[in-house]
Amino acid sequence: MSDWIGLDRISFREISRQNVTFAPMAGYFVMEPCVIVAATLMAVGVVGVEMSSNSNRIETYEDFVKVHGVLLAASGLPQSLHRQLFQKLTTETFDAGSYFKIEVCEDGRQRRLVLDSQSMPKESNVFLVDHAWTFRLSDAFSQLQEVPGLAQRMASLMCVDTDLDTDIEEVDAVKGVLHENGTKSNVEDILESEIHNATEKGDGTVKWLELEDADIGDDMLLSLNLSSKFPDLQALSLCGNKLETVEIIVQEVTKLKNLRALWLNNNPVLKKCDHCMEDAILQGCPKLEIYNSNFTINFGEWALGFCGEVYDKDNPSSLCLRDRPLQSVTSLDLSNRCIHNLVNKAFSPAEMPSLSHLNIRGNPLEQNSVRELLEVLKGFPCLQSLGVDIPGPLGESAIEILESLPTLCTLNGVTASKILEEGKHVIDSMLQPRLPEWSADQPLADRVLSAMWLYLMTYRLANEEKIDETSVWYVMDELGSAVRHSDEPNFRVAPFLFMPEGKLSSAVSFSILWPIQNVYKSDECTRDFLYGIGEDKQRSARLTAWFHTPQSYFINEYEKHCQKLQFKSLSYTPTKSSNTESLHRSDGCASRVYTDIPYVEEFLTRTEFVITTEPKDADIIWTSLQVDEDMKKATGITDQQYVNQFPFESCLVMKHHLAETVQKAHGSPEWLQPTYNLETHLPQLIGDYYVRKRDGLNNLWILKPWNMARTIDTSVTDDLSAVIRLMETGPKICQKYIEFPALFQGRKFDLRYIVLVRSMDPLEIFLSDVFWVRLANNPYSLDKHSFFEYETHFTVMNYGRKFNHMNTPDFVREFEVEHQVKWLEIHQRVKNTIRSVFEAAAVAHPEMHSSKSRAMYGVDIMLDSSFQPKLLEVLPFPFEVILYSAIVAESITEVANSSMFVVWFAA
């Protein structure tokens, strides 16, 4: 590695180990992206495996396979490379520097990996890639601040360690020094040389003149008198000079009546002039077809010939109009030419019968209908390859374009058969990469936090009982991070956990790199960032994390989503009379209760109820388990017994289903923040993000796992790439963050209400007078660094953190004083919101109704700065609320012997 990156191997390992917060757990190793090993490492003898030698370290290939067999299978590494991987791991052989080199690209804002050896056959070699930085997301900012050298190395790796503006200024300064020293080319000498060359080759007529970066100012342009010296000039480039005055430029340029192309790019005049200069030049030069690299309304045979490489400095024009010079054009790149109307006499099958490759991306073409454009393109008999924006002038669907143009073999670089087979509507190749952006005054740590989502990979550890609550994120070293994306990659990368002593306490994480295609010298080495993820998992939308995908497509999807929600207004119509059954036994005996919850068994002491240990003998089943058909068969539970849960209640208690339920019934009510299920509505979320960015609105979002509590794996971010990449850690919803919540003594808080549901039809719900106030520990802040501070943005503190709580009366009294409000008014709005939530479930999911069901839910509410309630989530069986209520009431017996069971079952 030191051969090509300037760092030695020891520094890699020291930094990697210094920053690892990686805590191995026996069990699953979750591979990126989203591939989980299907059997525990314990099952194959990771811990306590019997080695073939007496050493504690793995020394034989057989032992290596015994310990790592599951990981080898999960990585996808061909079996033919397993032994080579073993050898390189045990000898710590990092030999990639002998085969590859890293090249700077994208103007220094990216690097790419290139094969430096003559060739590398498919599946012929495997290489170790070190991890330069491994961390938990919550620790990212603190590590960048505290670990010596980490921010500097990451900034260099991610190409954000220098200021591009400063570099440009330095280059300009160097140019100025060169000019002052007299080493610049003399413009007069250039003109004389052009005339001399034209005389030698023909009649001395100069038709193409390039005066780029020649330090030409307004006065010099006047003195050159180009129209007198070159009256037949057809192409003139004045790029990169010092022209500033519109009137002088128009005066001199419009004297060139035969001008076909004019380039004034990178002159100061363009920064301060409007379209008046362009209009004046077009009026004075009626033959002009190209202006500042864009096509004019006059474009025709010359402009097309220039883009088709027919016309250049050596051949500036056709000798005869009857030559039909476009006849030989097979490939035509018209991308980003600001073409408004493609219907043109010169752009026709008659003029270009051999055209087979066409690129029209980046052009508005708003003066043509989809039908017009398709009719024109259908006329080209040899057209096989097309590049076009999707959505764009040919419509919103790649599939529809291919169906209209059946002769196409490739669309945007992707084979037509693959597009049709995978059902891809938006083509994700040939996209411009997202490059990191930063300002000169931005600290390195902040630059890294913004750029890191372009480089991160992730995995999660687990044992046979549970998956680790938070994922591990890592950055590969300089070599691994230079491997860029391709839809048709020639390499594959996978994380690999090596346990040199046969147990996870000795584990070290690497990535492994191997060729999956034949690769040749100077080929770029690429991988698929979304390996195994197809359009059924929103591949094209997910590539937005790394590339500039078509914004118009996503905005259109968002607008359609909004229109759909506007028409949702289902009204709840309750049954006229309650059909809730009473539990009272006809024989006058106490109702038998089966429970697996110790608190219920210990504190349910009312004489109306008696505990039984057999579910089949109970009148009431109060369990923490899901009562489904399998459980009924196993325990003997029947449909005649009362159960403390409603069927299909997942429509409320799982976050993605909750949002769908509310939206299905109410559309987009004010009490529910805009919410998207990222597994199904990522395009709509991206469109929402783009619209907010366009309109200058706040773009802060919170990501929540579908079905986890205690804010596990929950993140707050305003970075679209981060939103998309966080999908890799499991299914999530993305919800608009309440950036301006109501605060209590400067801190964020939320309220948990206990709701008893006795019937869904008619809806009978009871709201406890006691609610749970949960307070953040730190003062609230919207500083971007605070997003990494759990105790600033989250309120669940009763799991290993300082527990802040208040009893209800004290909170209400102090809140009213602090904000000069009446709590009863707020409470009424909260009650209305909670009722609307359960009405949504009753209307959208009538299958929830069951006369034998009762349930208790926790409903979490937050208030915004206008004291309007916002629904956060609904939780099933929140037994901790019983304990908290006991704290507030100062008597757990009082709570347990409350009227809860009577309200539920004995009415």
Sequence and secondary structure as in RCSB ss.txt:
>XXXX:A:sequence
MSDWIGLDRISFREISRQNVTFAPMAGYFVMEPCVIVAATLMAVGVVGVEMSSNSNRIETYEDFVKVHGVLLAAS
GLPQSLHRQLFQKLTTETFDAGSYFKIEVCEDGRQRRLVLDSQSMPKESNVFLVDHAWTFRLSDAFSQLQEVPGL
AQRMASLMCVDTDLDTDIEEVDAVKGVLHENGTKSNVEDILESEIHNATEKGDGTVKWLELEDADIGDDMLLSLN
LSSKFPDLQALSLCGNKLETVEIIVQEVTKLKNLRALWLNNNPVLKKCDHCMEDAILQGCPKLEIYNSNFTINFG
EWALGFCGEVYDKDNPSSLCLRDRPLQSVTSLDLSNRCIHNLVNKAFSPAEMPSLSHLNIRGNPLEQNSVRELLE
VLKGFPCLQSLGVDIPGPLGESAIEILESLPTLCTLNGVTASKILEEGKHVIDSMLQPRLPEWSADQPLADRVLS
AMWLYLMTYRLANEEKIDETSVWYVMDELGSAVRHSDEPNFRVAPFLFMPEGKLSSAVSFSILWPIQNVYKSDEC
TRDFLYGIGEDKQRSARLTAWFHTPQSYFINEYEKHCQKLQFKSLSYTPTKSSNTESLHRSDGCASRVYTDIPYV
EEFLTRTEFVITTEPKDADIIWTSLQVDEDMKKATGITDQQYVNQFPFESCLVMKHHLAETVQKAHGSPEWLQPT
YNLETHLPQLIGDYYVRKRDGLNNLWILKPWNMARTIDTSVTDDLSAVIRLMETGPKICQKYIEFPALFQGRKFD
LRYIVLVRSMDPLEIFLSDVFWVRLANNPYSLDKHSFFEYETHFTVMNYGRKFNHMNTPDFVREFEVEHQVKWLE
IHQRVKNTIRSVFEAAAVAHPEMHSSKSRAMYGVDIMLDSSFQPKLLEVLPFPFEVILYSAIVAESITEVANSSM
FVVWFAA
>XXXX:A:secstr
 HHHHS  HHHHHHHHHHH      SS EEETTTEE SS TGGGTSTT   SSSSSS  SHHHHHHHHHHHHHHH
T  GGGHHHHHHHHHTT   GGGTEEEEEEGGGTEEEEEE SSEE TT   EEE EEEEE GGGHHHHHHHSTTH
HHHHHHHTT SS HHHHHHHHHHHHHHHHHTT S  HHHHHHHHHHHHHHHSSS   EEE TTS   HHHHHHH 
HHHH TT  EEE TTS    HHHHHHHHTT TT  EEE TT THHHH  HHHHHHHHHH TT  EETTEE TT  
HHHHHHHTTS SSSS S S GGG GGGG  EEE TTS  S    SSSSTTT TT  EEE TT   TTS HHHHHH
HHHT TT  EEE  TTBTTBS HHHHHHH TT SEETTEEHHHHHHHT SS  SS EE      TTS HHHHHHH
HGGGT EEEEEB SS B SS EEEEE HHHHT EE SS SEEEEEEEE TTSSGGG EEEEEEEESS EETT B 
EE TTTT  GGGTHHHHGGGTEE  HHHHHHHHHHHHHHHHT        SS        TT   EEEEES HHH
HHH   TTEEE S GGG SEEE SS   HHHHHHHT  TTSEESS TTTHHHHSHHHHHHHHHHHHSS TTS  E
EETTT HHHHHHHHHHHHHTT    EEEEETT  TTTT EEE  HHHHHHGGGGS EEEEE  SSB EETTEEEE
EEEEEEEEEETTEEEEE S  EEEEEEEE    GGGGG HHHH    TTTS   EE HHHHHHHHHHHHT  HHH
HHHHHHHHHHHHHHHHHHH GGG  TTB EEEEEEEEEBTT  EEEEEEEE  THHHHHHHHHHT HHHHHTSSH
HHHHH  
